[in-house]
Amino acid sequence: VEALRPGGDMAQGAVSGGLLASQIVSPVAQFVSGSATYASDIAKAQIALKKAAGDGDSYAKAMEAAQFAIEKLNVPQEIAIRGMTRLSAAVVGAGGNIDNAAEAFISITSAIKGTAGNSEDVKAAITAMVQIFSKGKVSAEELSGQLGERFPAAVVKFAEANKLNAEDLQKRLK
């Protein structure tokens, strides 16, 4: 604009125009680059889930569980897919199946979000569940520590599910 004005300074116009363009182009370029990286990360996470769950019906069930968390529980896509991938690998590795993994994933994610937990709480709770399945046993550290911090009723609900009172559960965990 400066350069086009009558008596305008071409050099000043070029500098001003260059600065203005850099302020517009740089954020747009960063957005496009960030979007491409995010899309690539999601695609990689989906490939990992396919490997953990297996092809066909198992993968479809795993993606359905992740999609439920994304759409109904407002869990970010990357966290949901990575969480389902990790949990699937742990559950299947412990002798379970994808239905067990999906049920555990949806249950723990619903419990965390139902008690006003955030995405970081979901990630930490999934990590605790992965450790439980990977070890093949429930320990007090994961149940009352890691999981209990994110879902305060975890110990009580676990005791109820196993038809125990809290005191008996504590004894068995030792």
N, C-alpha and C positions, 0 to 999 in steps of 0.2 A: 504494500500500500504506500509506504514511504517513497519508494522508487517511482511509482506511477504518478504521484502528485506533481503538478507543475512546479518546477524548481526543486524537486525532491532529490535527495541524495541517494544515488544508486548503491553505494557501499553500505550506508546505514540501513537501507532497505533490505539488502542481502543479509546482513548480520541479524537484524530484527526478525526477518522471515525465517532464517535458519534456526534461531532460538525458539521461535514459536512452533516451527515444525518439529523440532526435537522434543518439545514438551507434549506434543500430540502423538507423534509416531512412537516414541519410546514406551509409554504405557500400553499402547495397542500391541506392539511387538511382544512385550512381556506377557500380556494376557494370552496371546496366541501361543506363545512358547509354553506357558504354564498349563494351558488347556491341553496341549498335545502331550505333555509329560503326564498329566493326570489321567488322560485317556489311555496312555500306554501302561501306566501302573494298574489301572482297572483291568485291562486285557491280560496282563501278566498274572494278576490275582485270580482271574477266571480260569486261566490255564492251570495254575497251581491247584485250584479247587477241583478241576476235572481229574487231575492226577490223584488227589487225596480221596475223592469220592468214588472214582471209577467212571467209566463212560455210561452213556444211556440213562436208564431210569434213576440210578443213584445220583448222578450229576444233576439231573432235573430236580430231584427232591432237595438236594443241597442248595441249589440256586433258588428254589421256591422258599426255603427257610430264610436265606439271606434277603430275598426280595421282600418277604414279610417284615423283617426288621427294618429295611430301608423305607418301605411305604407306610407301614402302620406304626412303627415305633420311632421313626425319625432318626435312625442310626445312619451315619454317612456310609455311602456305598463301599468305599475302600475298607472301612472298619468291619462292616458286616461280612463282606466276602472273605477277608483275611481271617476273621474270627471263625467263620464257618469252616474254612479250610483247615485251620489249626485244630479245631475241635473234631472235625471229621477224621483227620489223621490219627489223633489220640484215641478216639473211640474205636475206630476200626482196628487200630493197632492193639487195643486191649481186648479184642474179640467181639466187639459190638458191631452194629451195622449202621448204615446211613440214617435209618429211621431213628435209632437211639441218639445219634449225633444231632439230628434236626430237632428232636424233642428237647434235648438238653439245651441246645442253642436258643431256641425260641423261649423256653421256660426261664432261663437265667436272664436273657435279654429283657423279657417282659417284666420280670421281677425288679431288675435294676431301673428300668425306665418308669415302672409303676411307683417306685419310691423316690422319684425326682432325681434319679441318677443321670449322669451325662455320658457322653461317648467315651471319655477316659475311664469312667467307672465300668462301662461295658467291656472295654479292652482288658482291664485288670481282672474282672470277674471271669472272663473267658480264659485268661491265663491261669487262674486258679483251677478252673475246671479241666483245662488241658493237663495241668500237673497232677490232679487227682486221677484222671483216666490213665495218664502215662505211668504213674506209680502203681496203679492197680489197687489202690487203697485210699481211704479218706484219712487225712491227718488233721489234727487240731489246728496246725499252722494254716493250712489252706481254708478249712471250713470256718473257724472262728476268726482267723486273722485276715487273710486276703479277701475271702468271699464275704465274711461278716462285716468288714469295713465298708463294702460297697452295697451290701444288702443286709441290713441289720437283723432281719428275721431269719437269716440263713440257718442258724443253729437250731432254732425252734422248729422251723419247717422240716429240716432234715430229721430231727428227732421224731416228729409226728409221722413223717413218711415211713419211718422204720419202727413205729409203734413203741417208742421209748420215751421216757421223760428225760429232761435235760441232765439230771444227775447221772442216770444210767448211761446216757450218751457220753458224757465226760469220762466216765470210768472206762468205757469201751475204746475211746479214742486214745487213752493212755496205753 
